[in-house]
Amino acid sequence: MLPAELSQKYEVRGTLGAGAMGTVYDAVDRIIERRVAIKVVNRPNESDPEAVEAHARFRREAQAAGRLSHPNIVGVYDYGENATQAWIVMELVEGGSLKGRLDRQERFAIPEIVRFMGEVCAGLQYSHQRGVVHRDIKPGNIMMTTEGQVKIADFGIARLENSSMTQVGTLIGTPSYMAPEQFRGEPVDLRADIWASGVMLYQLLTGEKPFEGGFSAVMHKALNTEPPPPSTLSVTAPRGFDAVIARALAKRPEDRYRSAAEFAEAIRNAVNAPAAPPEAAGLPGLPGLNDDATMVSTRPPVAPSGGPGAAPVPTAPAGGGKGPPVALIAGGAGALVVAAAAGWFFLLGPGSGPDPAIAERERQEQLSRQAAETVRDTAAREAAAREAAAREQAARQQAETAAQAAAAREAAARDQSAREQAQRERLAAEAAAREAAAREQAARDQAAREQAAREQASREQAAREQAGRDQAARDQAARDQAARDQAARDQAAREQAAREQAAREQAARDQAARDQAAREQQLARLDLRAAAQSIAVSTPCSLIAWSVADRSMTLSGVVRRGDEAAIRQELARRGVPDDVARLELTAFDGNFCEALDLLRPLLGPAGVPPLVSVIGQMPLQREELMRLDVQMPDWPAHLYVAYFMHSGEVANLVPSALQQPGAQVRLGEPQGNFPGWVVDEPYGTDLAIVIVSDRPLFGSSRPVVEPQAAYLAALAAALRTARANGTRVVVRPVVVETVARR
């Protein structure tokens, strides 16, 4: 539940989430009736460095977000601690995260992506201007309100300007969204947030991350490769975004956008950039050959307007009737006459032409003649239609009569065919009956013959069986006699073999006694300690620890592949029997000789802590976790793990951690933002060196990944300093072999 300091002011409505570190509550501020989220964690044990760092990140989240007040950043209202707990009171965002929507395979339209990224960039621009770099921008830290507004959350690993809370060289962030300078352990600025925002824009456009795989694969790709442009993965991604993504994901920080506002402006310009003009598909100027060509249609005729009394000119109907459209044509002619008369009247004026009454009379007579012609044409079409209907009726009647006659003929033919079929079936049935009777008689005759044959065969079989039984009795008697004779011979042979075996066993015991005596004499002459020490020192490119008992020696460590045979030859040359020398050597491929020569004087004795082992079945396959168990010595020691890779680089997996005497330490387990050491290409044999010292070796933290030569130079200097000030340093090597699939 809530700490006592909060229970008076806030009322808990429910639990939003819970984990090993603490709980997030859904609560209401009783005074101002505002819903809030309250994150409560337990204060750490000061002896647990990881818990102390987690608590520091929690306090850093409150410090970073508390100095920011922006619509696109989750607001922090209060922070407090007591003896056992710490808490943050923050804005409650109910819409979930962008990661949840991406995990549900939800895709977004380009305008929505532009809005998302614009609001993310607005929040980042505000925080950068106030000296706060987020350093962990990813979909899981982008919250969405129910109205779709973006809220940036989780400033737990943010870097504050002029702050030294974050140690240089420490790997912090989420691998898929980390900039190259973060992998290299270099100081970061706002351009790391630009990189992470570019990764998120790429994921929104394509549904994929630009750099996929385990930790080492993502690191290699982010440092050395370029992702494919978004437009090649998604047909909906405008090509203008390719250049925006390329600049946001530039390997060098100085090549990226200088601010989040500049990045947002580039996104808006990319979506508004003009598209390339489409290429013509057909031949220009030839309608019908180009599918996109414009088809030109003629305008419908416009009726002319005349003076007073003019009539419009009618158009002909689209469908064709019987006979010409006389009435319409006549009407059109009449209208033209009237229009002409009206034009004449307006041109010459009253008194300048024919009498208007005469013209009107002539027009009426013309219309009467046209109407009479229309009536005659209509009567003619009706008469023709009646004649055609009569002809069609007669044709139908004639066809029906013919059909009836054909049906009668067909019925008679069917009856005749049925009678003939019945006759054929009757004759066939009679023939089948006769054949069946014949077959039955033949079957009875055959059965009689077969019965007689079976009886004869039975008698012959009985005679043969009796003869066989008689012969079997004679044979059995002969076998019984032979068995008795063989048993007597076998008994004699066993007795002889027993005597010979006893003699051989006695001879073997005598020989074993002589061999043991000779072996004791040989071992008494051997100096196993000198032999073990000589091999451990003289074998090149190796780290071999040794121990010697009364009658045995143990050699353990790592050697270059192929040198095991040379070690066995040297043991044979010195007269060391195979069963006396116990070899626990692991072979490797790789140019690690310089490192092994430098570390050989610091190798601890065989079987004495520190001891290191790889967890799981070797070789490790793709996507498995590389985890190490380390047994610390019986004195307080600082623990380092340097991972030598085929690429000529060294990864500082455990930069420095003080451990208690005799502690059993598990390394490589995922926790928090650390996903664990995931196996990925390139595959082969690498070398992990565990170093313990009673004082810190390096004055400052090493880069997460650095060239092998640089690391060895720094290590040599640190070892010289350690020898000078009496620092105790012990190393233990282990070979890590990886494959794509076992």
C-alpha positions in Angstrom: 0.0 0.0 0.0 0.9 3.7 0.0 3.5 5.1 2.4 2.0 6.8 5.4 3.1 10.2 4.1 0.8 9.8 1.1 -2.2 8.0 2.5 -3.9 11.3 3.8 -3.7 13.1 0.5 -4.2 10.3 -2.0 -6.8 7.6 -2.3 -5.8 4.4 -4.1 -8.3 3.2 -6.8 -6.3 0.2 -8.1 -2.9 -1.2 -9.1 -1.5 -0.4 -12.6 1.4 -2.7 -12.3 3.8 -4.5 -9.9 7.2 -6.1 -10.1 10.3 -7.0 -8.0 11.3 -3.3 -7.6 7.9 -1.9 -6.6 4.3 -1.1 -7.5 2.5 1.6 -9.5 -0.9 2.6 -8.1 -3.9 4.3 -9.8 -4.8 7.0 -7.3 -6.8 10.2 -6.8 -5.7 13.5 -5.2 -8.4 14.0 -2.6 -7.9 17.8 -2.5 -8.0 18.7 -6.2 -9.7 15.5 -7.4 -7.0 14.8 -9.9 -6.2 11.2 -11.0 -2.5 10.4 -10.7 -0.1 7.4 -11.0 2.1 6.8 -7.9 5.2 4.7 -8.4 6.5 3.3 -5.1 9.8 1.4 -4.7 11.7 -0.1 -1.7 14.9 1.6 -0.6 17.9 -0.5 -1.5 20.3 -2.3 0.7 23.5 -0.3 0.6 25.6 -3.5 0.1 23.8 -4.2 -3.2 25.4 -2.1 -5.9 22.7 -3.0 -8.5 19.9 -2.0 -6.2 21.7 1.3 -5.3 22.1 2.1 -9.0 18.4 1.3 -9.7 17.4 3.6 -6.9 19.7 6.3 -8.3 17.9 5.9 -11.7 14.6 6.3 -9.9 15.6 9.5 -8.2 17.1 10.7 -11.6 13.8 10.1 -13.3 12.1 12.4 -10.8 14.8 15.0 -11.1 14.8 14.9 -15.0 11.0 14.9 -15.5 10.3 17.2 -12.6 12.1 20.1 -14.2 10.1 19.6 -17.4 6.5 20.8 -18.0 5.3 20.2 -21.6 2.1 18.8 -23.1 4.1 16.0 -24.7 6.0 14.9 -21.6 4.5 12.9 -18.7 4.4 15.4 -15.8 5.9 14.7 -12.4 4.0 16.3 -9.5 5.9 15.1 -6.4 8.8 13.0 -5.1 9.6 11.8 -1.6 11.5 9.2 0.5 11.3 7.7 4.0 13.5 5.2 5.7 12.1 2.2 3.7 10.5 3.5 0.6 10.7 6.2 -2.2 7.9 7.4 -4.5 7.1 9.6 -7.5 3.6 11.1 -8.1 3.1 11.6 -11.8 0.5 12.3 -14.5 -1.7 9.3 -15.3 -1.8 8.3 -19.0 -4.6 5.9 -19.7 -4.1 5.1 -23.4 -1.2 2.7 -23.3 2.1 2.8 -25.1 3.1 3.0 -28.8 4.9 -0.3 -28.3 1.6 -2.0 -27.4 0.0 -0.8 -30.7 3.1 -2.0 -32.7 3.1 -5.4 -31.0 -0.5 -5.8 -32.2 0.8 -5.3 -35.8 -1.1 -2.0 -36.0 0.0 0.1 -39.0 -0.4 3.9 -39.3 -1.2 6.3 -42.1 1.5 8.7 -43.1 -0.3 11.8 -41.7 -0.7 10.0 -38.4 3.0 9.1 -38.3 3.9 12.7 -39.1 1.7 13.9 -36.2 3.3 11.2 -33.8 6.8 12.2 -34.7 6.0 15.9 -34.5 4.8 15.6 -31.0 7.8 13.4 -29.9 10.2 16.0 -31.4 8.3 18.8 -29.7 8.8 17.1 -26.3 12.4 16.4 -27.0 13.1 19.9 -28.3 11.7 21.3 -25.0 13.7 18.9 -22.8 17.0 19.4 -24.8 16.6 23.2 -24.4 16.5 22.6 -20.6 19.6 20.4 -20.6 17.9 17.0 -20.3 18.9 14.2 -22.8 16.5 11.2 -22.5 18.9 8.5 -23.8 16.2 5.8 -24.0 13.6 6.9 -26.6 11.7 3.8 -27.8 8.0 2.9 -28.4 7.8 1.5 -24.9 8.5 4.9 -23.5 6.0 6.8 -25.8 2.6 6.9 -24.1 -0.6 7.6 -25.9 -3.6 9.3 -24.3 -7.1 8.1 -25.1 -7.3 11.2 -27.4 -4.1 10.1 -29.3 -1.8 12.7 -27.7 1.9 11.6 -27.4 3.5 11.7 -23.9 7.3 10.9 -23.4 7.8 8.9 -20.3 10.7 7.2 -18.2 13.5 9.6 -17.8 15.2 7.1 -15.5 18.5 7.0 -17.5 18.4 10.6 -18.7 21.6 12.7 -18.7 21.2 16.0 -17.0 23.4 18.9 -18.1 26.5 19.4 -15.9 25.7 16.1 -14.1 28.2 13.3 -13.4 25.7 10.7 -12.2 26.3 8.5 -15.2 29.6 6.9 -15.5 31.4 7.2 -18.9 31.9 3.8 -20.5 28.8 2.2 -19.0 26.4 0.6 -21.5 23.0 2.2 -20.8 19.9 2.1 -23.1 17.9 -0.3 -25.2 20.2 -2.0 -27.9 17.9 -1.7 -30.9 17.5 2.1 -30.3 21.1 2.9 -29.1 23.3 5.3 -31.2 26.9 4.1 -32.1 28.4 6.5 -29.5 26.3 4.7 -26.8 27.7 1.3 -27.8 31.2 2.7 -27.7 30.6 4.1 -24.2 31.3 7.7 -25.2 29.5 10.7 -23.7 26.2 11.4 -25.5 24.2 14.5 -26.2 20.8 15.3 -27.8 21.8 13.7 -31.1 21.5 10.2 -29.4 17.8 11.0 -29.0 17.7 12.1 -32.7 19.1 8.6 -33.6 16.6 6.8 -31.4 13.7 8.8 -32.9 14.9 8.0 -36.4 14.8 4.3 -35.5 11.3 4.7 -34.2 10.2 6.6 -37.4 11.7 3.8 -39.5 9.7 1.2 -37.5 6.5 3.2 -37.9 7.0 3.5 -41.7 8.0 -0.2 -42.4 6.8 -2.2 -39.4 10.5 -3.4 -38.9 13.5 -2.1 -36.9 16.5 -1.1 -39.0 18.9 -3.2 -36.8 17.6 -6.6 -35.7 19.2 -9.5 -33.8 20.9 -10.2 -30.5 23.1 -7.7 -28.6 26.3 -8.3 -30.5 24.5 -8.4 -33.9 22.7 -5.1 -33.2 25.9 -3.5 -32.0 27.8 -4.6 -35.1 25.1 -3.4 -37.5 24.6 -0.1 -35.8 28.4 0.5 -35.9 29.1 -0.8 -39.4 26.1 -1.2 -41.7 23.3 0.9 -43.3 19.7 -0.2 -43.2 17.7 -0.5 -46.5 15.7 2.7 -47.3 12.1 2.6 -46.0 10.6 3.0 -49.5 12.1 -0.3 -50.5 10.3 -2.1 -47.7 6.9 -0.4 -47.7 5.0 0.8 -50.8 3.2 3.3 -48.6 6.4 5.1 -47.4 7.1 8.2 -49.5 10.6 8.3 -51.0 11.2 11.6 -49.4 11.6 9.8 -46.1 14.7 7.9 -47.3 17.0 10.9 -47.0 15.4 11.9 -43.7 16.1 8.5 -42.2 19.6 8.4 -43.7 20.5 11.7 -41.9 18.9 10.8 -38.6 20.8 7.4 -38.6 24.2 8.9 -39.6 27.0 7.1 -37.8 28.7 10.3 -36.7 26.7 12.5 -34.4 27.8 15.7 -36.2 26.2 14.4 -39.5 22.7 14.1 -37.9 20.1 16.8 -37.4 21.2 19.5 -35.1 18.0 19.6 -33.1 14.6 17.8 -32.7 12.9 20.8 -34.2 15.0 20.5 -37.4 14.2 16.8 -37.5 10.5 17.5 -37.2 10.7 20.1 -40.0 12.5 17.6 -42.3 9.7 15.0 -41.6 7.0 17.5 -42.6 8.9 18.6 -45.7 9.4 14.9 -46.7 5.7 14.1 -46.7 4.9 17.4 -48.6 7.6 16.9 -51.3 6.2 16.8 -54.9 6.0 13.3 -56.5 7.8 12.6 -59.8 5.4 13.1 -62.8 3.9 9.9 -64.2 5.3 8.5 -67.4 3.0 8.4 -70.5 1.8 4.9 -71.2 0.7 5.3 -74.9 1.4 7.3 -78.0 0.5 11.0 -77.8 -2.1 12.3 -80.2 -3.6 8.9 -81.0 -6.9 8.4 -79.1 -7.6 4.8 -78.2 -3.8 3.8 -78.0 -3.2 5.6 -74.7 -5.4 4.4 -71.8 -4.9 7.8 -70.0 -5.7 9.9 -73.1 -8.5 12.4 -72.8 -11.6 11.5 -74.9 -13.2 14.5 -76.6 -17.0 14.5 -77.0 -19.1 16.8 -79.3 -21.3 19.3 -77.5 -25.1 18.9 -78.2 -26.6 21.4 -80.6 -27.9 24.6 -79.1 -31.4 25.7 -80.4 -31.2 29.1 -82.1 -33.3 31.9 -80.7 -35.3 34.2 -83.0 -37.4 37.1 -82.6 -40.9 37.3 -81.2 -43.0 34.3 -82.2 -40.0 32.0 -83.2 -40.2 28.3 -82.2 -37.3 26.1 -81.1 -35.9 23.5 -83.6 -36.7 20.0 -82.3 -33.9 17.3 -82.4 -34.5 13.8 -83.9 -35.1 10.9 -81.5 -32.2 8.5 -80.7 -34.1 5.3 -81.5 -35.4 4.5 -85.0 -39.1 3.9 -85.5 -40.9 2.6 -88.7 -40.8 5.1 -91.5 -39.2 8.5 -91.5 -40.0 11.1 -88.8 -42.2 13.1 -91.2 -44.0 15.1 -88.5 -40.8 16.2 -86.8 -39.2 17.1 -90.1 -42.3 19.0 -91.1 -42.5 20.8 -87.8 -38.8 21.8 -88.1 -39.5 23.1 -91.6 -42.4 25.1 -90.3 -40.3 26.6 -87.6 -37.7 27.6 -90.1 -40.3 29.3 -92.2 -41.6 31.2 -89.2 -38.1 32.1 -88.1 -37.3 33.4 -91.7 -40.5 35.5 -91.7 -39.6 36.9 -88.3 -36.1 37.8 -89.5 -37.5 39.4 -92.6 -39.9 41.4 -90.5 -37.2 42.7 -88.2 -34.8 43.5 -91.1 -37.2 45.3 -93.4 -39.7 46.6 -90.8 -43.5 47.0 -91.2 -44.6 47.8 -94.7 -41.4 46.7 -96.3 -42.5 43.0 -97.2 -45.5 40.7 -97.6 -48.7 41.2 -95.6 -48.3 39.5 -92.1 -51.8 38.1 -92.3 -51.0 36.3 -95.6 -47.8 34.9 -94.1 -49.8 33.6 -91.1 -52.3 31.9 -93.3 -49.7 30.2 -95.4 -48.1 28.9 -92.2 -51.4 27.4 -90.9 -52.0 25.7 -94.3 -48.5 24.3 -94.2 -49.1 22.9 -90.7 -52.4 21.3 -91.8 -50.7 19.6 -94.7 -48.0 18.2 -92.3 -50.6 16.9 -89.9 -52.5 15.1 -92.7 -49.3 13.5 -93.9 -48.6 12.3 -90.3 -52.0 10.7 -90.0 -51.6 8.9 -93.3 -48.1 7.6 -92.2 -49.5 6.4 -88.9 -52.4 4.5 -90.6 -49.9 2.8 -93.0 -47.6 1.7 -90.1 -50.6 0.3 -88.1 -51.9 -1.7 -91.2 -48.4 -3.1 -91.8 -48.2 -4.1 -88.1 -51.6 -6.0 -88.3 -50.5 -7.9 -91.4 -47.2 -8.9 -89.7 -49.1 -10.1 -86.6 -51.5 -12.2 -88.7 -48.5 -13.8 -90.5 -46.8 -14.6 -87.2 -50.0 -16.2 -85.8 -50.4 -18.5 -88.9 -46.8 -19.5 -88.6 -47.2 -20.4 -84.9 -50.3 -22.6 -85.6 -48.5 -24.4 -88.4 -45.5 -25.1 -86.1 -47.8 -26.4 -83.4 -49.5 -28.9 -85.9 -46.1 -30.1 -87.1 -44.9 -30.6 -83.5 -48.0 -32.7 -82.6 -47.4 -35.0 -85.6 -43.8 -35.4 -84.6 -44.7 -36.2 -81.0 -47.1 -38.9 -82.2 -44.5 -40.5 -84.4 -42.0 -40.4 -81.6 -44.5 -42.1 -79.2 -45.1 -44.9 -81.7 -41.4 -45.4 -82.1 -40.9 -45.6 -78.4 -43.6 -48.3 -78.0 -42.0 -50.4 -80.8 -38.6 -50.0 -79.2 -40.0 -51.1 -75.8 -41.5 -54.2 -77.3 -38.3 -55.1 -79.1 -36.3 -54.5 -75.9 -38.6 -56.8 -73.8 -38.2 -59.6 -76.5 -34.4 -59.3 -76.3 -34.4 -59.4 -72.5 -36.7 -62.5 -72.4 -34.4 -64.4 -74.8 -31.3 -63.3 -72.9 -32.9 -64.5 -69.6 -33.6 -67.9 -71.1 -30.0 -68.2 -72.4 -28.6 -67.2 -69.0 -30.8 -69.8 -67.3 -29.4 -72.5 -69.6 -25.9 -71.4 -69.1 -26.4 -71.3 -65.3 -27.7 -74.9 -65.3 -24.7 -76.0 -67.3 -22.3 -74.3 -64.9 -23.9 -75.9 -61.9 -23.6 -79.4 -63.4 -20.0 -78.7 -64.3 -19.3 -77.5 -60.8 -20.8 -80.6 -59.3 -18.7 -82.8 -61.5 -15.6 -80.8 -60.6 -16.4 -81.1 -56.9 -16.7 -84.9 -57.1 -13.3 -85.1 -58.9 -11.7 -82.8 -56.3 -13.1 -84.8 -53.4 -11.7 -88.0 -54.8 -8.3 -86.3 -55.3 -8.3 -84.9 -51.7 -9.0 -88.4 -50.3 -6.2 -89.9 -52.4 -3.9 -87.1 -51.3 -4.9 -87.6 -47.6 -4.0 -91.3 -47.8 -0.6 -90.5 -49.4 0.0 -87.8 -46.8 -0.7 -90.1 -43.9 1.7 -92.6 -45.4 4.4 -90.0 -45.7 3.9 -88.7 -42.2 4.2 -92.1 -40.7 7.4 -92.7 -42.7 8.6 -89.3 -41.4 7.9 -90.1 -37.8 9.8 -93.4 -38.1 12.8 -91.6 -39.6 12.5 -88.8 -37.0 12.7 -91.4 -34.2 15.8 -92.9 -35.7 17.4 -89.5 -36.2 16.5 -88.4 -32.6 18.2 -91.5 -31.3 21.3 -90.7 -33.3 21.3 -87.1 -32.1 20.9 -88.1 -28.5 24.0 -90.4 -28.8 25.9 -87.6 -30.5 24.9 -85.2 -27.8 26.2 -87.5 -25.1 29.5 -87.9 -26.9 29.7 -84.1 -27.4 28.9 -83.4 -23.8 31.8 -85.6 -22.7 34.1 -83.8 -25.1 32.9 -80.4 -24.0 33.4 -81.2 -20.3 36.9 -82.3 -21.0 37.5 -79.1 -23.0 36.1 -76.9 -20.3 38.3 -78.5 -17.7 41.3 -78.0 -19.9 40.3 -74.3 -20.6 39.8 -73.7 -16.9 43.3 -75.0 -16.2 44.7 -72.8 -19.1 42.7 -69.7 -17.9 44.0 -70.2 -14.4 47.5 -70.3 -15.7 47.0 -67.1 -17.8 45.4 -65.2 -14.9 48.3 -66.1 -12.7 50.7 -65.0 -15.4 48.7 -61.7 -15.8 48.9 -61.2 -12.0 52.6 -61.8 -12.0 53.0 -59.4 -15.0 50.8 -56.8 -13.3 52.9 -57.0 -10.2 56.1 -56.6 -12.2 54.5 -53.7 -14.2 53.4 -52.0 -11.0 56.8 -52.3 -9.5 58.4 -50.9 -12.6 55.8 -48.1 -12.6 56.5 -47.3 -9.0 60.2 -47.2 -9.8 59.5 -45.0 -12.9 57.3 -42.6 -10.9 59.8 -42.4 -8.1 62.4 -41.3 -10.7 60.0 -38.7 -12.3 59.8 -35.1 -11.1 56.1 -34.5 -11.9 56.2 -30.9 -10.5 59.1 -30.0 -12.8 57.4 -31.6 -15.8 54.1 -29.7 -15.1 55.8 -26.4 -14.5 57.9 -26.7 -17.6 55.0 -27.5 -19.9 52.9 -24.7 -18.5 55.7 -22.2 -19.0 57.1 -23.4 -22.4 53.8 -24.0 -24.3 53.4 -20.8 -26.5 50.1 -18.9 -26.8 48.5 -20.6 -23.8 47.4 -20.1 -20.2 48.0 -23.4 -18.4 47.5 -23.9 -14.6 49.0 -27.0 -13.0 48.8 -29.0 -9.8 50.7 -32.2 -8.6 49.8 -34.9 -6.1 51.8 -38.0 -5.0 51.2 -40.0 -8.2 49.3 -37.6 -10.5 49.4 -34.2 -12.2 46.7 -31.9 -13.6 47.1 -29.4 -16.4 44.1 -27.1 -17.0 43.6 -24.0 -19.1 43.4 -22.8 -22.7 45.8 -23.6 -25.6 45.9 -22.8 -29.3 44.2 -25.5 -31.4 46.7 -28.2 -32.4 49.0 -27.7 -29.4 47.4 -30.5 -27.3 49.2 -33.1 -29.3 52.6 -31.3 -28.7 51.8 -31.3 -24.9 51.1 -35.1 -25.0 54.3 -35.7 -26.9 56.3 -33.7 -24.4 54.7 -35.7 -21.5 55.6 -39.0 -23.3 59.2 -37.7 -23.9 59.5 -37.1 -20.2 58.2 -40.6 -19.4 54.9 -39.4 -17.8 52.3 -42.2 -18.3 48.9 -41.3 -19.8 47.0 -42.3 -16.7 49.1 -40.1 -14.5 48.7 -36.8 -16.4 45.1 -35.4 -16.4 44.6 -32.8 -19.2 41.7 -30.3 -18.8 42.7 -28.1 -21.8 40.3 -26.2 -24.1 41.5 -25.3 -27.6 40.8 -22.0 -29.3 41.2 -20.3 -32.8 42.1 -16.7 -32.8 45.0 -14.2 -32.4 45.0 -14.0 -28.6 48.7 -14.9 -28.1 49.8 -11.4 -27.1 47.1 -11.2 -24.4 48.0 -14.7 -23.1 51.7 -13.9 -22.9 50.9 -10.8 -20.9 48.6 -12.6 -18.4 50.6 -15.8 -18.0 52.4 -14.6 -14.8 49.0 -13.9 -13.2 47.4 -17.3 -13.7 46.2 -18.9 -10.5 47.0 -22.5 -9.5 44.7 -25.2 -10.9 41.6 -25.8 -8.8 42.1 -22.7 -6.6 39.5 -19.8 -6.9 38.9 -17.7 -8.8 37.1 -20.4 -10.9 35.0 -19.7 -14.0 32.6 -21.9 -16.0 30.2 -21.3 -18.9 26.6 -22.2 -18.1 24.8 -24.4 -20.6 25.8 -26.9 -23.3 28.8 -26.1 -25.4 29.0 -24.9 -28.1 26.3 -22.2 -27.5 24.0 -21.7 -30.5 22.3 -18.7 -31.9 19.9 -16.7 -29.7 21.1 -18.5 -26.5 22.4 -16.5 -23.6 26.1 -16.6 -22.7 26.2 -16.8 -18.9 29.2 -17.3 -16.6 29.5 -18.7 -13.0 32.5 -17.2 -11.2 33.7 -18.5 -7.8 35.5 -15.6 -6.1 38.7 -16.1 -4.0 38.6 -16.0 -0.2 39.6 -12.4 -0.1 37.6 -9.2 -1.2 38.3 -8.6 -4.8 37.3 -6.4 -7.8 35.9 -8.5 -10.7 36.6 -7.7 -14.4 35.5 -9.7 -17.5 37.3 -8.9 -20.8 35.9 -10.7 -23.9 38.4 -11.1 -26.7 36.7 -11.5 -30.1 37.8 -12.7 -33.6 37.3 -9.2 -34.9 40.4 -8.0 -33.0 38.2 -6.1 -30.5 37.7 -6.5 -26.7 34.4 -6.0 -25.0 34.5 -5.0 -21.3 31.5 -7.1 -20.2 32.1 -6.4 -16.5 34.0 -3.1 -16.2 34.6 -3.3 -12.4 32.5 -4.7 -9.5 33.7 -5.3 -5.9 32.7 -8.8 -4.7 32.7 -10.4 -1.2 35.2 -13.2 -0.3 34.1 -16.6 -1.6 31.1 -15.1 -3.4 29.4 -17.2 -6.2 28.7 -14.7 -9.0 26.3 -15.3 -11.9 27.0 -13.0 -14.9 25.0 -12.4 -18.1 21.4 -12.8 -16.7 18.9 -10.3 -18.2 17.7 -7.6 -15.8 16.1 -4.2 -16.3 17.1 -2.7 -19.6 20.0 -5.2 -19.9 18.8 -8.1 -22.3 21.7 -10.4 -21.5 24.6 -11.5 -23.7 22.8 -13.0 -26.7 24.8 -15.3 -29.0 24.8 -14.2 -32.6 27.1 -14.1 -35.6 30.1 -14.2 -36.3 30.5 -17.6 -34.8 33.6 -19.4 -33.7 35.8 -19.5 -30.5 36.3 -16.4 -28.4 38.2 -16.0 -25.2 36.8 -14.6 -21.9 39.3 -13.5 -19.3 38.2 -13.2 -15.7 40.5 -10.9 -13.7 40.3 -10.4 -9.9 42.3 -7.8 -7.9 42.2 -6.6 -4.3 42.4 -3.0 -5.7 40.9 -1.4 -8.8 43.1 -1.9 -11.8 42.1 1.0 -14.0 41.9 4.6 -13.0 38.8 5.2 -15.2 36.3 3.0 -16.9 37.2 1.4 -20.3 35.0 1.7 -23.4 32.4 -1.0 -23.8 34.1 -2.2 -27.0 37.7 -1.2 -28.0 40.5 -2.5 -30.2 42.5 -5.3 -28.7 45.8 -3.4 -29.0 44.4 -0.4 -27.0 43.1 -2.7 -24.3 46.3 -4.7 -23.9 48.4 -1.5 -23.7 46.1 -0.1 -20.9 46.2 -3.5 -19.2 50.0 -3.7 -19.3 50.2 -0.3 -17.8 47.7 -1.2 -15.1 49.6 -4.4 -14.2 52.9 -2.5 -13.9 51.2 -0.2 -11.5 49.7 -3.1 -9.6 53.1 -4.8 -9.2 54.6 -1.5 -8.0 52.0 -0.9 -5.3 51.7 -4.6 -4.3 48.2 -5.2 -5.7 47.3 -8.9 -5.8 46.0 -9.8 -9.3 44.8 -13.3 -10.5 43.4 -14.3 -13.9 41.4 -17.3 -15.1 40.6 -17.9 -18.8 37.7 -19.7 -20.4 37.0 -20.5 -24.1 33.5 -19.6 -25.4 32.5 -21.5 -28.6 29.4 -20.4 -30.6 27.6 -21.9 -33.6 24.5 -21.1 -35.7 22.9 -24.4 -34.7 24.2 -27.4 -32.7 
